[in-house]
Amino acid sequence: MTSPTQNTYKQYSTHSPEYSIPQEAFDWYDEYAHGLIDRRTFLAKLSKLVALGFSMSVLSAALLPNYALAEQVSFNDADIKAEYATFASPNGYGEGRGYLVTPASLSGQAPVVLVVHENRGLNPYIKDVARRLAKAGFIAFAPDALHTLGGYPGNDDEGRSMQKSLDKAKIEQDFLAAASFLKAHPASNGKLGAVGFCFGGYVVNMLAARMGEQLAAGVPFYGTPAAKELRANIQAPLLIQLAELDKRVNATWPDYEQDLKANDAIFEMHMYPQANHGFHNDSTGRYDKDNAELAWSRTLNFFKQHLA
């Protein structure tokens, strides 16, 4: 597929085959996915690319998730045990529910990692991330903020609308309760880590700011920081993963970095070149395999260092 401005486009993989999609399309999708523009406006912007010679099917394949592509560890993998667990959340929505995955060979105690989804509920990609952690030897728990509404509905658009309808403060309390539930798991070694993506990245920053020393390590992927007045409470080491093309989140980084330095926080930040917001999510064309694998290897090493 070509267009008059082909030389300004970057190659993005939709897993099969590769299409040249303009960066603007990924920026528009990010605006749509985070509520900055509505669906009608998003589609109107895409229609301009159709006029340049792109088909809507090609654009949809590059931008919208195909969760069949995101399974790296099967739910019935012999090395893990996957189940669901509920927990009490008296300051949130009363009860939470999440996807609990443990190493099948676990005979004693192990470090625990909370996995926090994006702004659309517990989709298959996030469940797979939990399985990847269990495969690496951690006990992983991925709560679903949409539990009280029936859980992730099976598609991201509806999931986003459902999550938007909820009280953000209560959602945060649910994740705080989930973190405490996981830390107290009978097989936990008492060392709690958290990793999150997009909204989940914000939640990891929020947990670090609210939990103090109760959180042993946090890895926010392209997440905005906690409220400024809370940042002085951060005690957990943070591994901050950002994408070079993610203008929205990156605009918050200089102020956050300044506060972390002022408070003598332990942190490291990695900016992944030519990567989009969502580059770790292997269900869409925003996925950047090389950067995603590097970021994930850093994540595992960080947790092994701080949670052992």
Backbone bond lengths (Angstrom), bond angles and torsions (degrees), N, CA, C in turn:
res aa  C-N    CA-C-N  psi(-1)  N-CA   C-N-CA  omega(-1)  CA-C   N-CA-C  phi
1 M - - - 1.455 - - 1.519 108.34 -
2 T 1.325 118.48 127.49 1.459 122.13 -178.32 1.513 109.46 -126.62
3 S 1.302 115.13 165.02 1.459 121.14 176.75 1.511 108.10 -149.86
4 P 1.351 117.90 168.98 1.462 120.00 -179.08 1.526 113.58 -60.41
5 T 1.328 118.35 -22.62 1.462 120.03 -178.91 1.517 110.94 -114.10
6 Q 1.312 115.97 35.28 1.466 122.26 -176.29 1.527 112.52 -53.05
7 N 1.322 117.90 -36.81 1.457 119.70 -173.96 1.522 113.31 -69.58
8 T 1.331 118.83 -11.39 1.459 120.86 178.39 1.519 111.89 -93.26
9 Y 1.327 117.69 -0.02 1.447 120.79 -174.18 1.516 111.12 -98.40
10 K 1.306 114.53 152.23 1.456 121.19 177.63 1.519 108.68 -106.92
11 Q 1.315 117.36 145.65 1.453 121.50 178.55 1.528 109.65 -74.19
12 Y 1.325 116.93 128.11 1.460 121.67 174.59 1.509 108.97 -123.68
13 S 1.305 115.71 135.18 1.457 120.51 -179.34 1.503 111.00 -86.97
14 T 1.323 117.21 128.35 1.460 122.04 169.09 1.516 107.75 -104.41
15 H 1.341 115.57 27.32 1.460 125.13 176.83 1.524 111.96 78.09
16 S 1.319 119.88 -33.29 1.460 121.64 173.88 1.526 109.33 -174.02
17 P 1.316 117.54 118.23 1.462 129.04 -16.25 1.527 109.40 -90.15
18 E 1.356 117.68 -164.97 1.458 120.58 177.43 1.532 110.31 -86.83
19 Y 1.326 115.25 140.46 1.452 121.68 176.02 1.528 107.59 -124.01
20 S 1.333 116.21 150.10 1.460 120.73 174.74 1.522 107.33 -92.84
21 I 1.314 116.11 107.41 1.452 121.92 -176.97 1.516 108.41 -113.48
22 P 1.335 118.56 132.71 1.464 119.84 179.71 1.517 111.78 -64.87
23 Q 1.314 115.57 144.85 1.458 120.34 179.72 1.519 111.32 -57.20
24 E 1.324 116.85 -33.20 1.465 120.06 -179.50 1.523 111.91 -55.83
25 A 1.319 117.53 -35.06 1.461 120.00 -179.00 1.524 110.88 -63.78
26 F 1.322 117.28 -39.97 1.460 121.19 178.10 1.527 110.79 -68.62
27 D 1.335 116.31 -36.96 1.464 120.00 176.82 1.525 110.56 -65.18
28 W 1.328 117.30 -41.97 1.468 120.63 178.67 1.518 110.92 -63.84
29 Y 1.326 116.19 -40.70 1.460 118.88 179.32 1.529 110.33 -63.57
30 D 1.312 116.65 -40.20 1.462 119.84 178.55 1.527 110.31 -62.36
31 E 1.332 116.97 -41.87 1.465 120.44 177.55 1.524 110.66 -62.61
32 Y 1.321 116.67 -42.83 1.459 120.96 179.05 1.523 111.33 -65.66
33 A 1.328 116.90 -46.39 1.461 121.01 -176.78 1.520 112.18 -64.40
34 H 1.339 117.27 -23.18 1.462 120.21 -178.34 1.518 112.47 -109.36
35 G 1.339 116.38 17.08 1.453 121.04 170.91 1.506 115.90 77.07
36 L 1.345 117.83 13.21 1.459 119.81 179.44 1.516 111.90 -80.35
37 I 1.327 117.15 -25.27 1.457 122.60 171.58 1.523 107.96 -135.97
38 D 1.338 117.15 154.50 1.462 119.80 -179.69 1.525 110.51 -87.07
39 R 1.328 116.02 172.78 1.465 121.13 -176.32 1.528 111.62 -60.99
40 R 1.312 116.50 -39.33 1.468 120.34 -179.16 1.522 110.89 -61.61
41 T 1.330 116.49 -44.31 1.463 120.61 179.13 1.522 110.74 -65.93
42 F 1.331 116.60 -41.16 1.458 121.22 178.62 1.524 110.87 -58.81
43 L 1.328 116.77 -47.85 1.465 120.47 -179.40 1.524 111.19 -66.82
44 A 1.320 117.51 -34.70 1.469 120.68 178.00 1.525 110.43 -64.29
45 K 1.337 116.53 -38.99 1.457 119.71 177.64 1.529 110.83 -66.23
46 L 1.348 115.97 -41.53 1.460 119.00 179.05 1.522 111.54 -63.80
47 S 1.322 116.77 -32.05 1.470 119.92 -178.81 1.527 111.55 -62.30
48 K 1.342 116.47 -25.82 1.464 119.58 176.73 1.529 110.43 -65.95
49 L 1.335 116.17 -33.89 1.460 119.61 178.18 1.526 111.05 -74.15
50 V 1.318 115.57 -32.95 1.469 119.17 176.06 1.531 109.20 -60.02
51 A 1.322 116.54 -38.37 1.464 120.86 178.98 1.520 111.54 -65.41
52 L 1.345 117.21 -23.05 1.464 120.96 178.31 1.525 112.84 -85.79
53 G 1.335 116.41 -5.72 1.462 119.15 177.14 1.502 115.20 118.40
54 F 1.335 118.22 -1.92 1.457 120.60 176.15 1.528 109.17 -83.25
55 S 1.297 116.14 143.35 1.458 119.14 174.45 1.514 109.26 -89.91
56 M 1.325 116.19 148.92 1.460 119.92 179.63 1.520 111.04 -63.24
57 S 1.325 117.26 -30.80 1.465 119.76 179.70 1.527 111.00 -66.95
58 V 1.338 116.99 -37.55 1.462 120.97 177.45 1.525 110.12 -66.17
59 L 1.330 116.37 -44.57 1.458 120.29 179.54 1.527 111.15 -63.55
60 S 1.327 116.63 -43.19 1.464 120.24 179.60 1.515 111.44 -63.31
61 A 1.340 115.93 -40.57 1.459 119.73 179.94 1.516 111.55 -63.10
62 A 1.344 116.15 -33.43 1.459 119.83 -178.58 1.523 112.56 -79.26
63 L 1.331 117.42 -30.80 1.456 120.53 -170.58 1.523 114.47 -101.44
64 L 1.311 117.27 -35.08 1.458 120.33 -173.76 1.521 110.78 -92.94
65 P 1.331 117.86 147.26 1.467 120.51 -174.59 1.521 113.96 -71.98
66 N 1.313 114.33 144.63 1.466 122.15 170.31 1.526 105.10 -124.91
67 Y 1.317 116.50 95.60 1.456 119.91 -169.80 1.521 113.94 -71.28
68 A 1.312 116.86 -11.30 1.466 118.47 174.29 1.521 110.89 -66.11
69 L 1.336 116.17 -20.81 1.462 120.61 -178.30 1.525 112.25 -86.06
70 A 1.333 117.02 -11.31 1.461 120.15 -169.34 1.520 114.20 -96.83
71 E 1.306 118.76 1.64 1.456 119.75 -177.35 1.521 110.86 -86.04
72 Q 1.317 115.84 107.19 1.461 121.48 175.58 1.525 111.53 -97.19
73 V 1.351 116.15 -28.65 1.462 121.69 177.55 1.522 107.79 -128.06
74 S 1.314 116.83 119.84 1.459 121.22 -177.77 1.523 110.99 -67.90
75 F 1.330 116.17 149.89 1.465 120.09 179.03 1.525 111.99 -64.53
76 N 1.323 116.77 -22.26 1.470 119.86 178.59 1.521 112.47 -105.82
77 D 1.333 116.79 22.13 1.462 121.60 174.99 1.528 109.00 -57.73
78 A 1.310 116.77 135.09 1.464 121.19 -175.49 1.522 113.28 -66.79
79 D 1.328 117.34 -16.97 1.467 120.41 -177.09 1.526 113.46 -86.35
80 I 1.340 117.44 -6.08 1.459 119.76 -176.49 1.522 110.92 -132.42
81 K 1.312 114.96 164.68 1.454 122.19 171.94 1.518 108.00 -128.87
82 A 1.331 117.41 119.46 1.465 121.90 -176.50 1.527 110.29 -114.24
83 E 1.325 115.66 136.15 1.463 121.75 178.83 1.521 108.67 -156.03
84 Y 1.324 116.48 176.81 1.457 121.04 176.54 1.525 109.24 -110.15
85 A 1.336 116.16 148.78 1.454 121.29 179.46 1.521 108.97 -141.21
86 T 1.312 116.04 145.84 1.458 121.30 176.27 1.519 109.62 -107.17
87 F 1.326 115.76 159.44 1.458 121.31 179.87 1.523 108.92 -147.65
88 A 1.310 115.72 154.95 1.460 121.21 179.38 1.525 110.19 -80.42
89 S 1.333 115.76 138.99 1.467 121.30 177.69 1.529 108.76 -138.26
90 P 1.325 117.34 73.36 1.463 120.87 -173.36 1.519 114.87 -61.96
91 N 1.329 117.83 -27.53 1.465 120.55 179.66 1.526 112.63 -95.37
92 G 1.345 115.37 -2.64 1.456 120.09 178.25 1.509 110.18 -109.24
93 Y 1.321 115.60 -123.15 1.467 120.42 -178.86 1.529 112.78 -96.76
94 G 1.327 117.02 19.59 1.455 121.03 172.99 1.505 114.38 91.49
95 E 1.312 115.89 -50.50 1.465 121.31 178.42 1.512 109.69 -141.27
96 G 1.318 115.99 138.14 1.458 121.44 174.72 1.513 110.23 -117.36
97 R 1.306 115.14 163.27 1.465 120.98 179.10 1.512 108.23 -143.87
98 G 1.318 115.95 143.40 1.450 118.86 -179.53 1.513 112.58 -152.31
99 Y 1.308 114.21 175.76 1.467 124.60 -176.42 1.519 107.26 -98.92
100 L 1.323 116.86 113.15 1.456 123.16 -176.02 1.523 109.64 -105.98
101 V 1.330 116.11 123.56 1.463 120.47 -177.62 1.523 108.85 -127.75
102 T 1.305 115.67 126.97 1.467 121.27 -179.47 1.523 110.37 -123.10
103 P 1.320 117.79 153.22 1.471 120.15 173.81 1.529 109.47 -64.28
104 A 1.299 117.91 133.67 1.470 121.64 -177.76 1.520 111.67 -63.70
105 S 1.314 116.84 -29.10 1.464 120.77 -176.11 1.529 112.82 -89.21
106 L 1.337 117.28 6.23 1.449 120.65 -175.91 1.529 110.75 -61.36
107 S 1.322 116.24 124.46 1.463 120.79 -179.38 1.519 112.19 -122.04
108 G 1.318 117.63 -12.74 1.455 121.13 179.11 1.505 109.95 -133.23
109 Q 1.311 115.94 -124.11 1.454 120.79 178.89 1.518 110.45 -114.10
110 A 1.332 115.08 157.64 1.454 120.56 -177.24 1.524 109.37 -146.85
111 P 1.323 117.39 157.91 1.462 119.81 174.12 1.525 110.76 -66.91
112 V 1.327 115.92 152.99 1.463 121.10 -176.17 1.523 109.82 -119.14
113 V 1.334 116.07 143.90 1.467 121.35 -178.83 1.520 109.52 -132.45
114 L 1.321 116.07 124.31 1.454 122.30 173.11 1.525 108.46 -83.16
115 V 1.328 116.92 132.29 1.463 122.26 -179.39 1.532 107.79 -112.71
116 V 1.312 117.35 121.97 1.461 121.31 -172.38 1.529 110.55 -113.35
117 H 1.314 114.69 124.55 1.467 121.35 -174.75 1.529 112.74 -75.07
118 E 1.326 114.53 176.82 1.461 122.12 177.55 1.535 109.44 -78.32
119 N 1.307 117.46 -160.45 1.462 121.53 -174.53 1.531 112.49 -89.29
120 R 1.344 115.91 37.70 1.467 118.65 -175.90 1.512 112.94 -146.59
121 G 1.316 117.82 13.81 1.451 121.06 178.25 1.519 112.87 90.93
122 L 1.317 114.12 -178.56 1.465 121.89 -173.68 1.523 110.54 -80.61
123 N 1.326 115.70 87.18 1.464 120.05 -178.64 1.537 110.76 -87.72
124 P 1.331 117.70 172.39 1.468 120.59 -175.69 1.529 114.57 -59.81
125 Y 1.317 117.64 -32.01 1.469 120.06 178.91 1.532 111.12 -62.47
126 I 1.324 116.99 -44.88 1.463 120.27 -178.60 1.525 110.39 -68.37
127 K 1.313 117.72 -37.04 1.465 119.94 175.87 1.529 110.27 -61.78
128 D 1.319 116.42 -37.74 1.457 119.74 178.82 1.519 111.07 -67.67
129 V 1.338 117.63 -36.56 1.460 120.62 175.67 1.529 110.05 -59.55
130 A 1.337 117.01 -41.30 1.462 120.25 177.41 1.523 110.93 -61.97
131 R 1.321 116.63 -40.27 1.467 119.75 178.54 1.529 111.15 -66.70
132 R 1.310 117.25 -36.97 1.470 120.33 178.05 1.523 110.44 -61.78
133 L 1.329 116.56 -40.37 1.462 120.12 178.80 1.523 111.27 -65.12
134 A 1.332 116.54 -42.85 1.465 119.75 178.87 1.522 110.53 -64.61
135 K 1.304 116.57 -36.95 1.465 121.32 177.58 1.532 110.09 -62.24
136 A 1.334 115.65 -28.74 1.471 120.50 -179.62 1.531 112.07 -89.94
137 G 1.347 117.62 2.44 1.453 120.35 173.83 1.516 116.57 106.48
138 F 1.338 117.32 3.04 1.459 120.81 179.96 1.528 110.57 -98.99
139 I 1.323 116.12 155.18 1.464 121.15 167.43 1.526 106.02 -88.92
140 A 1.326 117.16 121.14 1.458 121.34 -174.72 1.524 110.39 -116.65
141 F 1.322 115.52 140.94 1.462 121.22 179.04 1.518 108.60 -135.05
142 A 1.347 116.21 123.15 1.457 122.25 -177.67 1.522 109.38 -118.40
143 P 1.330 118.30 97.65 1.467 120.90 179.43 1.524 111.95 -70.68
144 D 1.323 115.31 157.89 1.460 122.03 176.52 1.514 108.42 -114.39
145 A 1.324 117.10 110.86 1.461 121.00 179.76 1.518 112.17 -61.18
146 L 1.326 117.49 -18.43 1.467 121.70 -177.02 1.518 112.91 -92.45
147 H 1.317 117.81 9.90 1.472 121.07 -175.39 1.524 112.40 -53.43
148 T 1.332 117.70 -45.70 1.467 119.61 -176.35 1.525 112.60 -70.64
149 L 1.329 117.04 -12.61 1.466 121.28 176.87 1.528 111.63 -102.12
150 G 1.327 116.40 9.58 1.455 120.51 179.84 1.504 114.26 105.60
151 G 1.346 117.37 -3.30 1.452 120.35 178.16 1.514 113.06 92.65
152 Y 1.330 115.40 173.85 1.469 121.16 178.78 1.527 109.45 -52.06
153 P 1.347 117.92 127.57 1.459 120.81 -170.48 1.522 115.98 -81.70
154 G 1.326 117.55 -6.58 1.460 119.42 179.66 1.514 113.83 106.31
155 N 1.336 117.81 -10.11 1.462 119.82 173.78 1.525 108.78 -145.00
156 D 1.326 115.31 149.39 1.458 120.62 -171.09 1.518 113.25 -71.03
157 D 1.338 118.19 -36.89 1.461 119.89 -178.60 1.522 110.90 -60.25
158 E 1.320 116.96 -48.01 1.458 120.32 178.81 1.525 110.43 -66.79
159 G 1.336 115.89 -38.64 1.457 119.53 178.27 1.517 112.24 -60.51
160 R 1.335 116.70 -41.60 1.466 120.22 178.24 1.522 110.89 -62.04
161 S 1.337 115.92 -44.58 1.467 119.57 -179.87 1.515 111.21 -62.86
162 M 1.338 116.32 -40.49 1.461 120.16 179.38 1.518 111.07 -64.42
163 Q 1.321 116.80 -45.75 1.464 119.21 -177.81 1.523 110.88 -67.20
164 K 1.329 116.74 -35.29 1.466 120.84 178.90 1.522 111.24 -64.46
165 S 1.327 116.34 -27.52 1.467 120.43 -178.27 1.525 112.71 -76.49
166 L 1.313 117.29 -13.49 1.454 121.64 -176.91 1.527 111.67 -87.64
167 D 1.312 115.99 158.67 1.453 122.93 177.09 1.531 108.76 -76.09
168 K 1.326 116.71 118.27 1.467 120.68 -175.79 1.523 111.43 -60.08
169 A 1.332 117.12 -38.30 1.462 120.05 -179.41 1.527 111.05 -63.77
170 K 1.316 116.96 -37.84 1.469 120.04 178.30 1.524 111.11 -71.35
171 I 1.322 117.02 -36.54 1.468 119.85 175.23 1.530 109.64 -59.82
172 E 1.327 116.36 -44.50 1.459 120.00 179.12 1.528 110.73 -60.70
173 Q 1.318 117.19 -41.16 1.459 120.15 177.83 1.531 111.03 -64.17
174 D 1.326 117.07 -35.68 1.463 119.71 176.47 1.527 111.01 -61.40
175 F 1.329 117.01 -41.95 1.464 119.43 -179.45 1.533 111.51 -72.45
176 L 1.317 117.48 -32.79 1.460 119.66 173.46 1.524 110.31 -63.88
177 A 1.343 116.24 -41.42 1.465 120.24 178.22 1.520 110.65 -66.61
178 A 1.339 116.79 -38.87 1.467 120.56 178.48 1.521 110.89 -63.54
179 A 1.334 116.45 -39.29 1.468 120.62 178.87 1.528 110.45 -63.15
180 S 1.320 117.08 -42.92 1.470 120.68 179.07 1.524 110.88 -66.72
181 F 1.337 116.39 -40.17 1.464 121.50 177.43 1.525 110.56 -59.55
182 L 1.335 116.46 -45.12 1.460 120.44 -177.23 1.524 111.31 -69.93
183 K 1.324 116.27 -41.76 1.466 120.24 -179.65 1.532 110.93 -59.88
184 A 1.350 116.03 -31.99 1.465 121.21 -178.28 1.524 112.98 -91.85
185 H 1.310 118.07 6.51 1.467 121.26 179.08 1.533 109.32 -55.77
186 P 1.335 117.95 138.94 1.472 120.27 -177.67 1.528 114.60 -54.07
187 A 1.329 116.78 -29.51 1.460 119.81 -178.98 1.521 113.10 -96.13
188 S 1.337 116.82 3.96 1.470 120.31 -179.96 1.518 110.82 -73.57
189 N 1.326 115.87 141.26 1.471 119.83 174.49 1.529 111.25 -85.69
190 G 1.333 116.18 5.24 1.460 120.75 178.36 1.507 114.47 90.65
191 K 1.340 117.38 -5.46 1.470 121.79 179.46 1.526 109.13 -101.24
192 L 1.331 115.95 114.62 1.460 122.50 -176.41 1.520 111.26 -105.20
193 G 1.341 115.67 127.98 1.452 121.97 172.12 1.519 109.43 -115.68
194 A 1.311 117.02 165.13 1.463 121.32 177.11 1.517 109.12 -144.96
195 V 1.327 115.31 137.51 1.453 121.54 174.61 1.523 107.34 -132.84
196 G 1.333 115.73 138.66 1.451 119.07 -179.01 1.517 111.33 -150.11
197 F 1.317 114.78 161.67 1.458 121.44 -172.41 1.530 109.75 -128.74
198 C 1.339 116.27 128.12 1.461 121.23 178.55 1.529 108.92 62.19
199 F 1.332 119.91 -116.65 1.466 120.97 173.37 1.520 110.17 -52.60
200 G 1.329 116.20 -39.42 1.457 120.49 177.77 1.514 112.56 -63.78
201 G 1.327 117.27 -31.46 1.459 120.31 174.75 1.516 110.72 -65.01
202 Y 1.341 115.63 -41.11 1.466 119.20 174.18 1.527 110.14 -60.41
203 V 1.329 117.39 -44.11 1.463 120.25 -178.45 1.524 110.80 -61.01
204 V 1.333 118.09 -39.98 1.474 119.99 177.57 1.528 110.06 -61.56
205 N 1.326 117.34 -43.86 1.470 119.98 176.91 1.531 110.62 -62.07
206 M 1.340 116.51 -39.40 1.464 120.82 178.48 1.527 111.06 -65.74
207 L 1.328 117.67 -43.32 1.461 121.27 178.65 1.530 110.42 -60.28
208 A 1.329 116.15 -43.13 1.462 119.89 179.27 1.526 110.89 -61.12
209 A 1.332 116.35 -37.05 1.459 120.71 -177.75 1.524 112.40 -78.15
210 R 1.314 117.81 -24.67 1.468 121.13 -176.92 1.530 113.36 -101.05
211 M 1.315 117.77 -26.14 1.461 120.03 -173.64 1.520 113.58 -95.21
212 G 1.315 117.73 -14.36 1.459 119.96 -179.77 1.511 111.72 56.97
213 E 1.336 116.83 -131.05 1.458 121.84 -175.63 1.533 113.11 -72.15
214 Q 1.325 118.21 -8.01 1.460 120.32 178.60 1.529 111.99 -70.24
215 L 1.318 117.00 -21.08 1.463 121.47 174.29 1.519 107.54 -100.23
216 A 1.331 116.35 126.30 1.464 120.36 -175.49 1.523 113.41 -93.09
217 A 1.339 117.90 -20.80 1.469 120.76 -179.98 1.519 109.10 -166.90
218 G 1.329 116.94 140.82 1.459 121.38 178.56 1.513 111.74 -133.23
219 V 1.330 115.62 139.50 1.467 121.22 178.06 1.526 108.72 -128.90
220 P 1.338 117.58 92.11 1.464 120.38 175.89 1.526 111.52 -87.16
221 F 1.329 115.62 121.71 1.465 121.07 173.27 1.530 108.13 -92.00
222 Y 1.329 116.37 121.26 1.464 124.66 177.02 1.532 112.14 35.99
223 G 1.353 114.27 56.82 1.458 121.04 178.16 1.516 111.37 -116.48
224 T 1.314 117.01 146.86 1.458 121.17 176.34 1.530 109.64 -76.49
225 P 1.329 117.96 158.78 1.468 120.50 -176.22 1.519 113.21 -77.06
226 A 1.325 115.24 165.95 1.462 121.64 172.80 1.527 109.31 -68.15
227 A 1.322 115.22 167.98 1.465 120.42 177.57 1.527 110.14 -53.15
228 K 1.296 115.94 141.96 1.466 121.71 -172.48 1.524 111.99 -57.29
229 E 1.336 116.80 -38.00 1.469 119.31 -176.46 1.524 112.76 -70.73
230 L 1.334 117.95 -11.50 1.462 121.47 -178.89 1.530 113.23 -97.39
231 R 1.309 117.22 -14.60 1.466 120.22 -168.00 1.521 113.82 -66.46
232 A 1.316 117.07 -24.85 1.468 119.63 179.91 1.520 111.70 -66.71
233 N 1.340 117.56 -15.05 1.470 121.43 -178.98 1.519 113.12 -83.16
234 I 1.322 117.81 -7.83 1.464 120.52 -174.41 1.527 110.47 -67.19
235 Q 1.322 115.90 123.94 1.460 121.75 176.42 1.526 112.29 -121.64
236 A 1.322 117.17 -21.96 1.459 120.48 -178.51 1.521 111.02 -72.52
237 P 1.323 118.36 140.48 1.461 120.41 169.69 1.532 109.76 -60.93
238 L 1.320 116.03 138.76 1.461 120.69 -178.60 1.524 110.67 -120.64
239 L 1.331 115.22 137.57 1.460 122.95 171.57 1.521 105.86 -112.70
240 I 1.313 116.74 104.89 1.464 121.96 -171.75 1.518 109.41 -99.01
241 Q 1.331 115.89 120.80 1.464 122.37 -175.27 1.531 109.32 -110.34
242 L 1.332 116.52 116.83 1.456 121.37 -177.67 1.527 110.77 -124.11
243 A 1.336 115.07 155.91 1.466 121.92 -179.28 1.530 109.36 -109.58
244 E 1.304 116.44 132.24 1.464 120.73 -173.18 1.528 113.14 -57.87
245 L 1.337 117.79 -34.92 1.461 120.95 -175.48 1.529 113.28 -90.03
246 D 1.317 117.27 4.49 1.464 122.95 -176.56 1.529 110.00 -89.56
247 K 1.319 116.58 79.23 1.461 121.21 -173.85 1.526 112.04 -63.02
248 R 1.322 117.43 -38.03 1.455 121.57 -175.09 1.531 111.52 -61.80
249 V 1.334 116.79 -52.66 1.465 120.43 -178.82 1.528 111.15 -73.52
250 N 1.319 116.92 -40.48 1.464 119.73 -176.57 1.526 112.59 -62.45
251 A 1.335 116.87 -25.72 1.470 119.91 178.72 1.520 111.55 -64.52
252 T 1.339 116.96 -21.43 1.469 120.14 -179.78 1.524 112.39 -89.05
253 W 1.331 117.89 -10.54 1.457 120.46 -171.75 1.541 114.09 -69.26
254 P 1.336 121.53 -45.53 1.469 119.45 -176.03 1.533 112.74 -55.43
255 D 1.306 117.43 -43.06 1.463 120.68 179.89 1.525 111.28 -67.61
256 Y 1.346 115.82 -41.12 1.461 120.39 178.56 1.525 110.63 -64.11
257 E 1.323 116.08 -44.84 1.467 120.61 179.05 1.527 110.51 -59.46
258 Q 1.313 116.67 -42.80 1.456 120.72 -179.98 1.536 110.82 -59.95
259 D 1.338 116.21 -43.20 1.468 119.80 -179.93 1.524 111.70 -68.36
260 L 1.315 117.12 -39.39 1.462 120.00 178.43 1.525 110.73 -62.29
261 K 1.321 116.61 -42.77 1.464 120.41 178.85 1.524 110.80 -66.75
262 A 1.322 116.66 -40.91 1.458 120.39 -178.64 1.519 111.61 -63.99
263 N 1.333 116.22 -28.92 1.464 120.87 -178.16 1.526 112.76 -98.36
264 D 1.337 116.23 10.20 1.468 121.65 179.22 1.528 112.09 56.60
265 A 1.324 116.07 34.35 1.473 120.46 177.65 1.526 109.89 -70.63
266 I 1.319 114.93 150.32 1.469 121.08 175.95 1.522 107.61 -91.33
267 F 1.306 117.48 116.15 1.466 119.72 -178.40 1.515 110.42 -155.42
268 E 1.299 113.49 157.24 1.458 121.46 167.90 1.516 107.92 -139.15
269 M 1.312 115.67 142.23 1.459 121.12 -179.34 1.523 109.34 -120.39
270 H 1.318 115.71 135.62 1.462 121.06 174.37 1.523 108.44 -120.47
271 M 1.323 115.96 127.01 1.455 123.04 176.25 1.522 107.56 -104.05
272 Y 1.327 116.54 117.53 1.467 120.75 -173.84 1.531 109.91 -90.69
273 P 1.340 117.14 119.89 1.464 121.42 -171.72 1.523 113.14 -65.75
274 Q 1.328 114.54 136.98 1.459 123.26 175.81 1.534 112.35 56.17
275 A 1.326 116.29 27.82 1.466 120.92 179.13 1.520 109.52 -103.89
276 N 1.328 115.04 145.38 1.451 122.22 176.96 1.521 111.41 -93.66
277 H 1.319 115.46 159.22 1.454 120.93 167.56 1.531 107.44 -51.22
278 G 1.317 116.49 132.40 1.458 120.04 -178.76 1.518 113.84 87.18
279 F 1.325 118.26 15.41 1.468 119.72 -173.08 1.521 113.24 -66.05
280 H 1.330 118.31 -18.34 1.465 120.06 179.10 1.523 112.18 -82.61
281 N 1.312 117.23 -18.18 1.468 122.14 -176.79 1.517 110.11 -77.92
282 D 1.332 115.90 106.76 1.466 120.24 -173.55 1.516 114.07 -84.47
283 S 1.336 117.69 18.58 1.460 120.70 177.64 1.522 112.66 -100.96
284 T 1.338 118.31 -3.12 1.460 120.35 -179.03 1.523 110.73 -133.54
285 G 1.321 115.28 171.91 1.456 121.29 179.50 1.513 113.40 -70.09
286 R 1.332 118.64 -10.08 1.460 120.62 175.63 1.532 110.85 -74.04
287 Y 1.315 116.14 -14.81 1.471 120.86 -178.96 1.523 110.45 -59.37
288 D 1.326 114.50 130.68 1.462 122.15 177.38 1.526 106.59 -119.55
289 K 1.295 116.93 100.76 1.457 122.01 -169.78 1.527 113.05 -56.24
290 D 1.320 117.02 -49.84 1.462 119.93 -176.51 1.522 111.52 -63.69
291 N 1.335 116.17 -47.55 1.456 119.29 179.70 1.518 111.63 -67.30
292 A 1.334 117.00 -37.97 1.465 120.38 179.98 1.522 110.92 -63.71
293 E 1.308 116.83 -43.98 1.466 119.81 -178.95 1.524 111.25 -67.71
294 L 1.338 116.74 -37.63 1.457 119.76 177.23 1.533 110.26 -65.46
295 A 1.327 116.59 -45.45 1.459 120.70 -179.70 1.525 110.98 -62.89
296 W 1.330 116.71 -38.05 1.464 119.50 -179.06 1.530 111.19 -71.33
297 S 1.320 117.59 -38.78 1.465 119.55 177.58 1.521 110.14 -64.01
298 R 1.326 117.02 -38.10 1.462 120.43 176.35 1.533 110.48 -65.15
299 T 1.330 116.25 -37.77 1.459 120.91 179.68 1.526 110.70 -63.05
300 L 1.325 116.73 -48.90 1.461 120.35 -179.68 1.522 111.16 -62.33
301 N 1.316 116.91 -43.08 1.470 119.90 179.77 1.527 111.39 -64.79
302 F 1.324 116.27 -37.39 1.462 121.40 178.96 1.529 110.39 -64.03
303 F 1.326 116.48 -45.16 1.460 119.64 178.89 1.540 111.00 -66.60
304 K 1.314 116.89 -40.50 1.466 118.74 178.04 1.520 111.28 -61.90
305 Q 1.328 116.07 -36.11 1.463 120.36 -179.93 1.523 112.22 -68.57
306 H 1.352 116.71 -42.19 1.467 120.02 -170.19 1.535 114.25 -100.82
307 L 1.318 118.05 -13.76 1.468 119.60 -175.84 1.511 113.68 -110.53
308 A 1.311 118.25 -4.54 1.468 120.86 -176.60 1.519 110.12 -66.16
